Amino acid sequence: MPDCDLILPCRDEAAALRGLLPRIPDEFEVIVVDNGSTDSTADVARELGARVVHEPTPGYGAAVQAGLLAATNPYVSFMDGDGSFDPAELLPLLAEVRSGRADLAVGRRRPVSRGVWPWHARAGNALIVAWLRRRIDLDAHDIAPMRVCRREDLLALDVRDRRFGYPVELLQKATGAGWRFAEQDVAYHPRAEGTRSKVSGSVRGTVRTARDFAKALSS
């Protein structure tokens, strides 16, 4: 029986889900959080066996929190629903938390080819991570779009950001709470055809995300 919910925050990711959902290992129960999609994201998710939760409030953190509250298994995992990650790479992260070796296991993105991770998005990520490593001695090298932890522990952490600053606040609070980190390299692939990043797809999107990060850092 699966003991981990995989939460996929999605907005207009129908094209990606058709290729992604059939590849998810049986160890995970899938929750697709439809965050205001205008395409057939919810229909595709249901058709392929995922549980669908609707979160009308826009924002990555709002979608993540909706999925977390809907989850029922002792472990929760999170991954972008755009096809840029291999869901099988969640398994070693889950093993780290299941075994008790880590409280939070995260993936460190390694692009599989040039152009997968635009320079502006990579630079912004590196700047925020470097700042966190200096300020709070963060034991990780990425903002961790792919991560696994215990559900009850994450709820107790009480992450409040509902926009793109959510993962930054999570890392700060987890470090402050003395969580043990495990980090493993994960392959970072091009997004599925027919989808577009809300963050790294444009300089404007990256700037908006950086603004949310900065707000989380100052809280």
Protein Blocks (a to p, Z undefined) as FASTA:
>chain_A
ZZbdcddddehillmmmmmmmmpcfkbccddddehiablklmmmmmnopacdddfbgcjk
lmmmmmmmmpmbfbdcdddfehpacfklmmmmmmmmmnopafbdcdddddfbehklgfkl
mmmmmmmmmmmmmmnopabfbehlaccddfklmmmnopabfbfklmmmmmmmmmmnopac
dddddddddddehiacfklmpmklmmmmmmmmmmmmmZZ
